[in-house]
Amino acid sequence: MATHPRTHFENDRLSGDFGATRALSSAIAAPLSDADATIQPMPDASPAKWHLAHTTWFFETFVLRDHVPGYRVFDARWPFLFNSYYNGEGDRHARPRRGMLSRPALDEVLAYRDHVDAALAGALPDLPSEALILVELGIHHEQQHQELMLMDMKAAFAENPLAPAMWPASPQCSGEGRNPVSQDGAAGLRPSPEHINWIEGRSGLAHIGHDGRGFAFDCEGPRHPLLLAHHALADRLVTNGEWQDFMADGGYARSEYWLSDGWAWVQAEGAAAPLYWREGAGGWQRFGLDGLQPVDPAEPVCHISYYEADAYARWAGARLPTEGEWEAAAATLDPGAGNQLDAAGPVRPLAATGSGLRQMFGDVWEWTMSAYLPYPGFKPAEGTVGEYNGKFMCGQFVLKGASCATPRGHSRASYRNFFYPHQRWMFSGLRLAKSL
């Protein structure tokens, strides 16, 4: 985590960011009933009520309890319920059974949030620098949980045969105005609705990792040199229409495109399309927070696993980018641009527009072929919060960029999202790369 000298401006900025972040979480959950907020569709997901309480527990535990003399915990029984994975904070309720927490009710959790919000707002002007650092960490932590809450709400509503919509559908994106792309460099790729442009990436010595300016999670550093071979990146994300070409060509049934573990996953899961796709009499539909909608061939494919992304890249005669290739290409781009989360409402990937290297931030997280491992010289943050990232550096792959469910301003080129290769309920897609 980056450190900052304490100033009144810093306190004012943190106060504004804290209030805006907490308000967005409440707005995301506002349409939910108590039952909606309680159910847990699978062990990897958590109920919305739990996300609202856990992010509150984070501020209460690491800021108010530890840095505000005289603060009394709202309910001494709740840390057991709403601790996530911090072993330094003791035992906790089993993650797969969070959906069994019918009590406390949603209204009680919202009252808990109000209590902690008021206490932190009152304490903020007098907090020491080490506590302000934790407030900033807590804000970014809650932004992560806002995306998780949307992911998990989508997974929960998808289990309902009625396919209920969380918000009204936004207008269909027609893709008009997209830049006509040439077929330069497209040799070897299979037919698709729109061929891509290849943009040569930086080669030679590059530096990746956070540069120390502003906030970053500990896993984003230290910044270090990396040697990049000659390569090119696709100028845009892979679309639903192109994914349908892969499906029509038997992509899910042809073992030659799949890693061994991936092929075993396909067989075990019976996977034949991205998650949330449903085939009906009128063609393919996808389920979203705006209900069941036709699959738009121009939009980026979403909700695919690492195994699927890798298989598609092989089928297309290409590969996934490395983390270093992606980050070097994004270093000069605006991480606050693109289709990202600004307010509660329907979130969905949109078709590419413009020209050049597009969709690097927003729409979907992009799988890379890089394992989530520590950078040279990595040291976790001190204390219990050091459990935040470092202990997960095994068996997962890095995704870069941001998605339509990522709060705008949360991501940056050095940001390292990570998931296991079989997981796909997150807003994940892919961009092709190739060696030159």
N, C-alpha and C positions, 0 to 999 in steps of 0.2 A: 504494500500500500504506500502511496506517495504521502509525504508529510508536507505540511504547510505552516508558515508562521501564523500565529493567531492574531486576527484583526477584527474590528467591528464589521468590516465588509465581509469577512469570512463567516462570521456568525449570521449576518443578514442573509448571505447567499445560502448557507446551510438551512436556515429557517425556511426560506422560500422553497428550496428543493424538497425539504422534508414534507412541508405542507402539500405541495403539488403531488408528490409521490403517494402519500397516504390517501389523498383525495381520489387519485386515479384508481387505486386498488378498490376503494369503496364503490366507485362508479362501475367498475367491471362486475362487481358482485351484486349491484343493485337490482337487476332483474330476477335474481334467484330467490326461490322459496327456501324455507328451512330444509325441506327434503332435498331440493336441488343441491344445496350447499353441503350436504352431509354424505352423499353417496360417493363411493370410490370404485371406479370401473375396473381397475386392475392394480396389482401391487406396486407398479412403477409410478402410478398417479396418486394424487392426494385430493381429498375433498376441498372445495373452495373455502369452507369454514376453517379447515386446518391451516391453509395458506394465510388467511387473514390473521389467525391467532399466532402462528409461528413467527411471522415477520414482526409482530408486536412483542412477542417473547424475546426476540433478538435485541430490540431496543431496551426492553425492561431489564434484561439480564446483563448485557455487556456495557450498557451506559448508565441507566438509572440505579440499578442495584450496586454496581461497582464504583460509581463515581459521584453519586448524589447522597450525601450524608442524611440519614433519617428517612430515606425512601422505604416504604413498605410494599412488598410484592402484592399485587392485586389479589391473587388467590394462590396460596402456598401449594395447592395440589396441581396446579396447571403446568408448571415446568415439566413434570413427568409426561404430560400429554403432548406438549408442543415443542419440546426439544426434538431436533431432527436426527443428527448423527454425531453430536459433540460428546465424545466419551468423557472429556474433562468436566462435563456438567452432570455426570451420573447416569443412572438408568433412565429408560424412556419407554413409552408405549410402542409396541411393534409396528413398523411401517405398514405391513400388509393389512393391519387391522384398524387403520385410522378411520375407515368408513363405518366402524362400529360405534363411533363416538356420537351418539344421538344427543348426549349432553356433554358439555354445555350447549345450549341452543344458540342459533345464529345471533339473536338479539343480545345474548350475554357476551358473545365474542365481540360484537360491535361496541358494547359498553366498555369492554376491556380496552379496545382500541382508543376510544375516547379518553379513558383514564390515562393511558400511557402517553397519548398525544399531548394532553394538557400538562402532564408532569414534565415531559421533555421540553416543551415550549417554554415553561417557566424556568427550567434549569439551564437552558442553552446559553444565556448570556454569561454565566459564571462557570461553565464547564472548562476543565483544563484541556490543554492541547491534545493529550492522548485520548481524551474522551471525544473531542471533535473529530479525530481521525476515525473513531468507531461509529460516530453518527454518519459520516460520509460512507463508510463501508456498509452500514445498515441501509442507507438509501439505495445504493447499487444492489445490495442483496434483495431488497424488496422489489426493485425493478426486474430482477431475474424471476422472482416469484410471480410477478404480474404475467409474464409470458407463460410460466408454468401453469398458472391458474387458467389461462385461456386454453392451453393444450389439454389440461385435465378436464375442464368443462366440456370441451369438444368431444373428448373420449367418452365422457359420461353420457352426454346427450345422444351420441352415436349408438349407444346400447339400447335406446328406446325405439321400438318398432314404429312409433309415430313420427320419427325423425323431426323432433320439434326444433324450431328456430329460436335462437337466443335473441337475435336482433333481425329486423327486416333486411331483406336482400338489398345490396347496393346495385346500381345499374351495371349490366354486363359490360365488360371492357371489350370493345370490338377489335382493338389492336390497330385501328386506323392511325395513320401517321407514323407507323413504324418504319424505320429506315430500311429501304430495299438493300439487301446485302448481296454482295457478289459471291461467286462460288470459288474465289481465290483460296487456295489451300484446302479446299473441301474434298480433294481427291481421296478416295478410300472410305469416305463416310457413306452410309446408306441413304437412300432417298428420304427426304423429310419435307414438311410443309414449307420451310424456309431455311436455306443453307446458311451457315454461319460464316463470319469472317474470323480469321485467325490473326491475333495480335501478338507479335513477338515480344516476349518478356525480357526482363533484365537478366543478363548473364554475367558471370564473374563474381567478384566478391561483393556481397551485400550484407547489410546489418538488419536483423529482425529483433523483435522484442520492444517493450515499452521504453521510450526515451526519457522518462522521468518527469515529463511535463504533465501536470494534472493527475487525476486519479487513475490507478490501475490495480488490478488484482495481483497478488503475489506471483501467480503462475505465469504472468506475462513478462517476467524478467528472469535474469538480467539480460539486457540487450547484448547481442553477441554477433560475431561475423559468421557468415555462411556462404559457401561457394555454390553458385547456381550454374547448372549446365544450360546449354542453349535449348530453349523451349518456346512454346506459344500457348496462349490461352484463348478460348472461345470468347467472342465479344459479348455473349449473352448466355443466359441460363438455358438448359434443355427444357423444351415445352411439352405440354400434355400431348399435343399432336405427334410429336416425335416419339414420345413414349408409347403411344398407341401403335406406331410402326414397329417398335421393338416387340410389343405384345403380339401383333399380327404375324410377325416373322418367327413366332414360337420362342421368344426370348426366355420365358419362364420355364420352358420345357427342354431347353438345350444345355446340357451340363457343360459343354465346352466353354461357355462364357462365365462360368461361376467358379469362385473359390471353393475349395472343398467344404469349408464350414458353411459357406453360403448355400451351396447345393443341398447340404443336409438341412439347413434352415428352410429352404423352399419346400423340400419334401415333407418336413415335419409340420409346417404351417399351412401347406396347400396354397402358398402365395401365387397369385396369378395377375395381380394388379396392385397399384399403390393402395395404401391404407385409406379407407373411407370411400373407395370407388365401388359403385354398385352397377351391375349391368341389368338393364330393363328392356322392355319392348321398344322403347324409343331410343335406345343407345345407352352409352355410359353416362352415369351421373356421379357426382361426388357430394358427400355430406360435409357441411360446414356449419359454423355458428350462425349462418343465415339459412339453415335448413338444407334440403336436398335440391341441388341445382345441376343443370347439364354441365358436363365437362367442357370447358372452353379450350379448344386446341391451341390457342395462342398464349395461354397463361403458362407460367413455369410449373413443371411437375412438382408435386409436394407430397410429403409424408412417405418418403422412401428410406429404406435402410442403407447402411454402407454397402451391404452385400448387393443390393439392387443397383446402387449407383455404380459400383465397380463392374458389375455384369453389363450394364448398359454401355459403359465406356469401352469395354472390350468388344462388344457387338458393333459399336460405331467405329472401331479401328483407332481408338484414342485411349486416353487414360485419365485418371483424376489428377488434379494439380497437387503439388506438395504444399505444405503450410508456408514454406519460405517463398515459393513462387507466387502464391496468392498474396502474401503480405507485401512483398516487394512491389507487386503491381498496384496494390491499393494504397501505398504509402502516401501518395500525393492527392488522393481523392477525398471528397468530403464525406465523413462517416455519418453525418446528419442528414444526408440527402436520401432520396429513394422512398419507397413505399414502406414506412414503418409506423409504429403505433403512436398516435397523438391523443386519442380519446377513446373511451369505451364505445364499442360499436362493432359491426361486422368486420372481421379481418380476413383478407384473402390476398393471395399473390396476384399480381397484375401483369399483363403483357408488356414486353420491352418497348420502350420508345427511345427516340434520339439515335445517336451514333456513338462510335467509340466503344470503350470498355464500359458496358452497362450492367446495371443490377448488382453491382458489387456489394452494396449495402441495401438491405430491405428485400422484400418478397419472400425469400427462403434462405435459411442457412445452407452453406455450401460444403458438402463433404470434401475433405482432402484425403490423400493417401497417407498422411502422417499420423503416427501414433501419438497419443497424448502422454508425453514424457517430460521430465524436468529439463529445463535449459541448463547449460553448463554454469555451475556456480549457484544454482537455485537454492534458496533457503526459505522455508515457510515463515509466515509471520509468527511473532512470539505469542505465547499464551494459547488459550483454547481456540481462539479464532484461527490459529495456524492449521487447524483441522479442515479449514474451508475448502482447500483445493488439493494440497499436496498428497494426501493419502488416497486420492482417486487416480493417481498416475500409473495405471496398470490396466491393460486390456481394452482401452477406449481409443477412439479416433477423434481428431480435431475437425471441427467445422468452423468456417470463417464467415465474417460479414455480419449480417443481421437478417431478421425476417419481418414480415408484416405484423407480427405480434411482439416485436422488440420495441420497448419504449424509445422513442427518438432521443438521441443524445447518449444512450447507454453504451453503444458499441464504439469501436475504433479499429484501426488496421491490426493492432497487436492483440486484440481480444481473442481468447481461446475458448470456444465452446467445445464441449466434449460429450460423446455418448458412446454406448456400446454398439458394436456393428449390427446387431439384430434389431435395434430399437428404431421406431419410425413414427411414433405419435407426435413427435416435435415437427415444427415447420421446416422440413429438410428437403433439399433438392441437390442439383449438381450443375457444375460448369465443366466442360471438357477441356483437356490439355493434351499436348503431344510434345514429344521430344523432337528436336530438329537436328 
